[in-house]
Amino acid sequence: MMDQQIGRFSRTVVVPIYKSQDHIPKLFEYIQQIGNAVGEVEIVFVIDGTPDNSEQRIYLEAKKYAFKIKVVRLSRNFGVGPALHAALNHVETSSLVIIGADLQEPVEMYIDFFRRLESGEADVFLGERLSRDDPFSMRFFSAIFWWVNRKFINSDTPKGGFDGVGLSAKASKTLIELPELNTSFTSQLQWIGYKQVFVPFHRVRRQSGKSSWTFRRKVKLFADTVYGFTGAPIAILTILGVVSTVLMVVVLFATLFASLMGWMVVPGYATIVILSTLGQSVTIMGLGILGGYIHRSFENTKGRPRFVIEKVYEIGQSESPGI
């Protein structure tokens, strides 16, 4: 779709939707502010298998506005990364921004993204989180995730991570062409290269509702990021293997010496326990790490798509979206 001729719209706002029905009215007001500042924008909503009435709320709220709106409905919940890839396949403009439905980023940041994209300053703009009003648990796990990202994946990553994305058509097309499953969209953004600019902002507290970003989803994103973009676990495992081997040799000679000196009450007992514990722990951990890499490699060989689209329609052109 990105190879088609760019139409009269030059700007698109992409919004992934999952359990977002309470945010819809304010979301439209938010996007209207962007349009008032930069000019006409179109919207691509991607419905990621949400169990609530978000899609119906979008359909009803859209009647109050003059936006050109496209809705991409997935057959089930595939996760935010695949959902965004599905949306990008239906963007035909020269620039786009990706916003979260919970509206925790300042609208001025996206206005700035559009203006700087159109000036040709860079192809990728990312919002650098300088501070955030989120709960402690969320900030704690986020700090761990981004620390690992900085140390083992991309040293240019901001300390507080990033939220909010602005892309040129060229950068968007490059993302679409990345084929792997079980990956991290945030890491893909940095991996594709091009000139990237970080724009600092303060992340505000959610205005309503509860985050659907569960602990399980966080763990999966962490694993997908590590397995997909760094070989550090294999290197660490190798180092642990070497260190444990050295320790085993030291313990072995120490036990042998103690046995010769008559210091061992039960000959060989301590050696067996220590060597078995160290050996088994390293083996189990190694199997888990290697299993993670093998699983993701196997998933990529199946040839399954990252997402399945159930329906695509434009609000205004169809009075029966089939909700």
C-alpha positions, 0 to 999 in steps of 0.5 A, a space after each residue: 500500500 505504501 507504494 501507491 501514489 500519495 493522495 491529498 492527505 499528507 498526514 495520518 494518525 495511527 491509533 491501536 485500540 484495545 480496551 479503550 472505549 472510555 478514552 474515545 471521546 477525548 481521543 477524538 478531541 486530542 486528534 482534532 487539536 493535532 489537525 487544527 495545528 498542522 492541517 488536515 489529517 486522516 486516522 487509521 484505527 486498528 482494532 486489536 481484538 478488543 473485548 469491549 465496545 471501542 469500535 462501536 464508540 469510534 463509529 458513533 463519535 466519528 459522526 461528529 467530526 470531518 476526519 477521513 477515518 479507516 478502521 482495520 479490524 483484526 480477527 483477534 488480539 495479536 498484540 500491539 506490535 502486530 497491530 501496528 504493522 497491520 495499520 501501517 499497511 493501510 497508511 498511504 500518506 507522506 507522514 504519520 504519527 502513532 499515538 496511544 489511546 490513553 493519551 499520556 503524551 502531550 499533544 504538542 509533541 505530535 504536532 512537533 513530529 508532523 512539522 519536523 517530518 514535513 520539513 525533512 529533518 529526519 525520518 523517525 521521531 521518538 518521544 523521550 520520557 524524561 519523567 512519568 506519573 505512572 505507579 511505582 510498579 510500572 516505573 520499576 519494571 520499565 526501568 529494568 527493561 530500558 536498562 537492559 535495552 541500553 546495555 545490551 541492545 542499543 546504547 543510544 536508547 534514552 535512560 527513561 525509554 520512549 513513547 510516541 512515534 513519528 515516521 516518514 513514508 520511507 521509514 514506515 515502508 521499511 518497518 512493514 518489510 520486516 518479516 519476523 514474528 514475536 518481535 519488539 516494535 520499539 526495538 524495530 524502530 531503532 534497528 531500521 536506522 535512518 536519521 532518528 530524533 528524540 523529543 523529550 516530554 513528561 508522561 502524564 498519568 492515565 486520565 481514566 481506566 486501567 492499563 491493559 499492559 499486564 505483567 505477562 505482556 511485559 515479560 513477553 515483550 522483554 523476552 522478544 526484545 532480548 531474543 530478537 535483538 541481542 546475543 547477550 544471553 548466549 554470551 552470558 551463558 558461555 561466561 557462566 559455563 567457563 566460570 563454573 568449570 573453573 570453580 568445579 576444578 578448584 573445588 575438585 582439587 580442594 576436595 582432593 587435597 582435603 581428602 589426602 590430608 584426612 580432613 574429609 569426614 565423608 570422602 567425596 560428599 562435598 564434591 558431589 553436592 557442589 559439582 552437581 548443584 553448579 552443573 545442574 543450575 547452569 544446564 537448566 538455565 542454558 536449556 531455557 535460554 537456548 529454548 527461547 532462541 529455538 522457539 522463536 526460530 521455529 515460529 519464523 519458519 512456519 510462515 504464518 502471518 503476524 496478524 489476520 485482518 477480519 475487515 477494513 472499512 472507511 467510516 462515512 463510506 459505509 453505514 454498516 461496518 458489521 460491528 
